[in-house]
Every structure is written in structure tokens, then in C-alpha cells.
Amino acid sequence: DQQVKQNSPSLSVQEGRISILNCDYTNSMFDYFLWYKKYPAEGPTFLISISSIKDKNEDGRFTVFLNKSAKHLSLHIVPSQPGDSAVYFCAASFTSGTYKYIFGTGTRLKVLA
Amino acid sequence: GAVVSQHPSRVICKSGTSVKIECRSLDFQATTMFWYRQFPKKSLMLMATSNEGSKATYEQGVEKDKFLINHASLTLSTLTVTSAHPEDSSFYICSAGLGQINSPLHFGNGTRLTVT
């Protein structure tokens, strides 16, 4: 039972344009969501997070949107740069629990120069 | 801050041998660390939660006698893959957090284990 889903395994975007990565979850008890970026043979690097009390969080080129009613979050990267090419994972957690993160299956982003 | 170091980054071992992977929090103390495993082109699967000074909590389907976890100090957790088999070949990643609400986990760089 995949509680966190990223339905697009890959995405290609032209440099300078917006990248939109999507993530859906099924458990309404999740209250903390994160995006991680991962290069091959490396651990994930934290990008941005959002608590369920918010619907948007912005950090530089990265913005995460949360739609609780749809159980959907998205990561917007604008403008996209070639260095953004990586696999992006969304993760969900319960803050009242023990930091157990449930990860999505990842989306491979390729930014074309 | 919040740097997690994992060692070794890559290890090749023969079937039947045991391999130890170390995870250290370099600039903070972590009462809890997490061990993940990633299969090729798959998501990160939580294997176990490592608690300092007590037994690890394993996820369903993870053999605790095969994957021994020790969290002897606030900055070090180890994962030992015992009697390794080729199907144990995978990418293992540890993570730790600052223990604050709504603060993210930080990951080590992972260990690529190949069992021949």
C-alpha cells in the first residue's frame, strides 16, 4: 500500500522554465511534508518542507504547495537550471510520531540546456 | 549544521560474510536515527528506527537478526548486515534529525553494498 505516490517517474523541462513535480498521499493523518533531491549514489538532500497548517512555503526558486482537501502537494522550481537535474522525492510524516517518513517513488527531473 | 556522515560509501563482500555500516551525526546529537534501503529505481524504504540506548524498532518484513542495529552513543548508529547474500546488495542510507517538531531529517551519503 503506497501511501505517498509520485505518479510521474520522469519529467523534462527546458532551462529557465518552470518545473512542477507532483505528489499525492492517502493518509489524512500526515501533517508534515518534505521534498528531497537525490543524485545517484548519494543520500537525499533536504530541499523544502511544509506543515499541514500552511498551504504554501517558498524558499528561493523552490515553492511547495499543499492542498489538504485533495491530499496533494507539488514542488515548483522556477527558473529551472541544469543543476536541478536529479531525482526528487516527496515524503510525509506525522509530527506527533517518531519521525517516520514515508517516501514517494521519486520523479527524475531533467532540465535541458 | 546537521551533517550526517556514513561510512563506507561502497563495499563489496563475499556471500556469508558480515558487513558493518556506520552512521554518525557530526555536529549534533541524535537520540534517534533511521536506516533506509533503496532498491534500483525504487523509493526509500524504512528498515528500522535506531534508538540510543535501547533496541531498534524494525519495520514489518525486515529481519532483525539479519540487519543488526546498534546505537551505542548519541552520535553513532551502526547497521551490520550479517551473513550477507547477493539479494542484500542494495543502497543503504541512514538519517537523523535534531529532534525538533517540523525539522527535517538529514541523510548520510549512503553505502552501496555489493555481495558477490
Interface residues (C-beta under 8 A of the other chain):
Chain A: Y32 L34 Y36 A41 E42 G43 P44 T45 F46 S49 S51 F89 T95 T98 Y99 K100 Y101 I102 F103 G104 T105 G106
Chain B: V4 Q6 S9 T32 F34 K42 S43 L44 M45 L46 T49 T57 F91 I93 S95 G97 I101 N102 P104 L105 H106 F107 G108 N109 G110 R112
